[in-house]
Amino acid sequence: MSKVIDFYVEVIDNFWDLWFAINLAKIMLKSELNLSIRLFSNDKILFENMIKEKSINIDYFELKDIKIYKPSKIIFNFFDRKVDFDYLNSFDFDIKLINFSYFLMHEGVSSLHNTTYQNKNIFVTHFVPSLLENTWWVLINNNFNYKNKDDFLAFINEKYDLNIQDNKNNFVSVFVYKDTLNEIIKNIKNDKNTYFIFWYDSIKINQDNIFIMPFFELDDYNNFLHICDINIVRGENSLVSSLLTWNVTLWDIYKENNDAHIYKIDDFIDFLAKFSFNNDYFNIFKDFNLGDKYKNFENIIFKWEDYKTNFLNLKDYIKNDCDAYSKIKKILN
């Protein structure tokens, strides 16, 4: 009899919440053969776009229907979604509930992660993803198994009806927030040495060096980041996926109304400084987020080879020392 774990994921305005949950599910199912996952969410179409494997043991249920089903003894509750303790307390067995918070990089994280409390039969543990030491770390799902870029492009071209060829051009993946996208699109030049890969099928632009991509499955997008020289990404999940490729990464951070993103930028710079990143890269990263977006978009493209070694060192650290699932397994056992 297989172990069953329930995932509770509410999608409001950020589909990366569901992306994180599916990414974790795929990691767990690869590691634990005798496991199945019931994923309760509120966007079935998004779920089906992200995961098309029919054989994988993830079953989708509507979040609004939770009370129709008896809960599993292990529940993963994503991104501080409010827990209905009255419902869970009505059952006569103990339940382990891991409550996931959002990615953080400030030094106070180590005092937040792994805190626990009990509500009658519910035993809650908090999980805070982070790249800092002594935290619960991040999801590592590295599935790039292709011999070279050409083999992967052949697979992608056939699967998504594309025609991207490797003509020894630099590949730049661009998935950013709308304001950043608008600045880039209106200024972007037709550079014959660079292919720009935009992950927005709503864009209408006619340049030979620009490819507009359809919605990719999760693993296909993560794998595509491996073949790019530069990944310009939004969201913490894409950030981590890109950092695991060794490729140069520029993070378009979410701009919060209370300006909390300014502190997050400084936190990330403090972290990168431990890997000997220089001030030139820090200036590009900070100005890209707080100043002239297109100028710093060009700067990273012109100077990316200067930062390659730094990202290799960072990849090795994350891969060897930041595997969140190693921590999660200890709780499950």
N, C-alpha and C positions, 0 to 999 in steps of 0.2 A: 504494500500500500504506500503510495507516494505521500510525501509531506506537502501540505498546501499552505501557501502564504497569500494573504490578501494585501493588495496595494490600493490605497485610497489617494487619488490624484484629481484635484479640481483644476481645470483649465479656465482661466479668466481672460487675461490679455497676453499671456506668455506661453506659447506652445512648448517652450523649452522645459517647462515643468514636466510635461508628459514625456518629453525626450529623455530627461534624466531617469525617470522611472523605468522606461523601456530599456534604456542602456543598462541599468542595474539588473533588470530582469534577465537580459540576455547573458550578462556575465555570470549570474547565479545559475542559470540553466545549463550553461556550458560546464560549470564546475560541479554542480549537483545533479546527477542524472535522475535521481529518484525524487524529483521536485516538480510541482506544478504551481502556477501563479494565477490567481483571479484578480484581474485589474479592473477596479471600479473607477470610472471617469465620466466625463460629460461631453466628450467629443469623439464619437466613434469614427467619423470620417478621417479625422486627424490620425487616430490610432491606426486605421487601415492603410493610410498613406505612409506611415513610418515603419510599419512592419507587415510584410506580405508573405512571410514564411508560414505555410499552413501547418507544418509539422511541429512547430515550436509550441511548448506547453504554456501558452499565455491565453487565457480566455477573457474576453471583454464583457463587462457588465455595466449597466447604467448606474451612476453614483446615486441617483434619486431612489434607486431600488434596493439600497443596502439592507434595509430592515426586512426585506422579503427573505433574506438568506441568513443562515446561522453563520456567525463569524468564525474565521480560522483562529487557531490558538496563537498564531503569529501574525501581526498586522504591521505594515509599513505605511505610515501616514506622512504624506509629502508636503513640505514647505508650510509647516505650522497651520495646516488646515484645522479648523475647530473640531475637536473630537466629541462625539455624542456619548458621554460616559453613562448616561442613564440607560441607553440601549445596550451598551457593552456590559454594564453592571448587572443586567437582567439574566445573564447566563451563569451557570453554576460551575464554571471551570476558569482556571487562570489564563490570562492572555498577556503575551509579551507584545508591547507596542513600541516600535522605534519611530520617533518623531523627527523628521528631517527638516532642518532649517536651510536657509540660503547660504551660498558660498560667502565666506568672510576671510579677510587676510590681516586683520588687526591683531595685535599681541594678546588681547583679552580673550581670544577664541579658546585658548587652552583651558580657561576657567569655565567655559560654557559647555564644551563638548563632554559627553559621557556623564552628565548630571542625570540623576534618576529620582523618581518618586513613585509612590503607590496610591492608586485610587481604588480601594476595595480589591477586586480581583484583577485589576489592570496594573501591570508593572511597566512604567514608561521610562524609556532611555532616550536622551536627546543626542542627535547626530548633527554635527556642523561640518560640512565639507570645507576643506582648506588645504593649502599647500605648505602650511607652516609645520615645523616639527612639533611633536607631542599633540597632534590633533587627530581627527579621524580621516584626514586625507581625501582623496578624490577617486573617481571611477576610472579604471584603466581597462579599456576594451580595445586592444590593438589587434586587428584582424587582417592586416595587409599581408596577403600571401601570394602576391603576384611577382613574377620574376623581374619585371621591368615596367616602365611607364607605358610602352607600346601595348603590352599584353592587357594592362588594366584599361587603357583607352579603347581597345578593341571590344572588351566586355561591356564597358559603359556605352559606347556608341551603338552597339546592337540593342542593349536593353532599353535605352531611352531614345532611340532613333536620332542620334546626334552624328556629327561629322567633325570631330576634333582630332587633329593630327599633330604629332610631335615633330615640328620643323626646327628643333633646337632652340625654340623660343623660351623665354622665361614665362612661367605660369604664375599668375597672381589671382588667388581666390578672394572674392569680395562679397562678404555678407555682413552688412552694417545696418544701423538704424536709419530711418527715413530721412532725417535732416542731413546726415552724413552722406547718404546715397545721392541726394539732390545736388549737393556741392560737387561730388565727384563726377556725376554724369554730365553736368553742364560745362565742366572744364576739361574732361578727359581728352587726351590727344591720341591720334592714330599712330601708335608706336609699332613699327614693323617687327621689333625684336621682342615684344611682350604680348602675351595673350592674357586678356582680362576675362575672368570667369565670374559672371554676376549671377547670384542665386535669387533672381527675381523675374518670374515669367511675365510680369506686367510691364516691364521696361520695353520701350520701343526705341531702338537706336541702331543705326546702320553703319557699322564700321567693321572692317575685315578682321580686326584683332580683338573683337568683343564677342563672347559667347554668352547667351542668356539661357540659364539652366532651368529645367523643370524641377518639380519637387522630387528630391531623391529619398530613397529609404535611408534610415539612420546609418547603417553600416557602409552604404555606398558613399554617403557624404563624408563620413570619417575617413574612408579610404582615399577619397579624392584629395583630401588635404595632404596626403602623403606625397602625391606627385607634383605638388605646387612648390615653387621656390619661396613664395611669400603668401601667408594667409592673413587676411584682414578680416577679423571675426567680431561678432557681437555675442554676448551671453557667455556665462561661465562654462557651460558645457562645451561650446565650440572652442573656447579658449583652451581648456584642458586637452581636448582632442588634438588641437593644433600643436600645443607644446610637446605632445608625445611623438610628433613626426620628425623633430629636429629642425623643421623649417622655420624661417624667420616669421615671427608673429607680431601683429599689431592689433591691440584690443580696443574696440569701440565700446566704451563702457556705457551702461545705461545711465542717462542723465536724470537724477532724482529731483523732485520739486524742492526738497529741503537741502539741496547741495551736498548730500552725504557722499555722492560720487567723487567729490574733490578729495575727501579723506581716503576713499578707496584707492584712488590713483596714487596718493602718497604711500599708502600701505603696500601697494604692489611694487612701487619703485624701491621701497626699503627692502622688500624681499629679493628683488632682482639684483640689488647691489651686492648681495652675498655671493653671486655668481660672476662677479667682476664685469657686469655690464657698465658701459661708460656713460658719461653725462650726455653725450650726443644722442644716444638712443633714448635716454630718459626725456630729453627735450622734445624729441619727435613724438614720443608717446603722450606726453602731457599736452603739448600744443595741438596734436591731432584731436584730442578730446575737449580742450578748453579754448583753442584758438583757431588758426587757419587750417581747416580740415584738408583742403586740396593741396596746399603747399607741403604739408607733412605727409600726405599720401604720396606725393612725388619724391619726397626726401627718402622715404623708406625704400622705394623702388630703386633709386639711384645708389643707395648705400647698403643695401641688404647684405651683400657679401662680407661687409665689415663685422657683422654681428653673428655670423653663422656658428662660430665656435662657441659663443656664449649659450646659444640655444641647444647645442649638443650636450654641454655640461648640465643644463637644466633638465633636458630630457632624461638623462641618466639618473639624476636625483629623483625625479618623479617616478620613473619606472621601477627603480630599485627600493625606494624608501617611502612611497606615498600610496600604497595600494589599499584603498578603503575597504575592499571586500575582505581582506585579511582580518580586519577589526570586526566587521559585521558577522563573520562566521563564528567568532568567539561568543558573541551574544546568542546566536541561534543554537549553539551547542550547550 
